[in-house]
């Protein structure tokens, strides 16, 4: 958090997470609200439980995509809080645990001023 107690804005629609310091995308929802999403992560919708799938609409807003089963080609986004290494959350699904562990390493490299490599390929299970 910044000195004024607010989450620092990083530019564009990104804000630094107050828990891990990594960027998170602030995106408007279909319900005229905002959600903080994990940047540059677009897993296949069928590997993310229905209530956690956010799909991007053509106007830039997002909405929860609870269609079951989803189209096998559909991609989605997830909230940063689910992948945040600085927050204690239950193990919702295995690939998310792997992402949280990678984000913990990324946050350490970020704090040390190092450039972070891209998340390693992880085989994603089909969660229905």
FENRA-V162113 format. One record per backbone hydrogen bond with DSSP energy under -1.0 kcal/mol. CO is the residue of the C=O (numbers start at 1). NH is the residue of the N-H. If there is no record, write none. Layout:
# FENRA-V162113
<<CO,NH> <CO,NH>>
This chain:
# FENRA-V162113
<<2,5> <6,2> <8,16> <11,14> <13,26> <14,10> <15,24> <17,21> <22,17> <24,15> <25,37> <27,35> <28,62> <29,32> <33,29> <35,27> <36,80> <37,25> <43,76> <44,47> <45,48> <46,127> <49,52> <50,53> <53,65> <54,77> <55,63> <57,60> <61,57> <62,30> <63,55> <71,74> <74,45> <77,54> <78,38> <79,82> <80,83> <80,84> <90,92> <93,97> <94,98> <95,99> <96,100> <97,101> <98,102> <99,103> <100,104> <101,105> <102,106> <103,107> <104,108> <105,109> <106,110> <107,111> <108,112> <109,114> <110,113>>
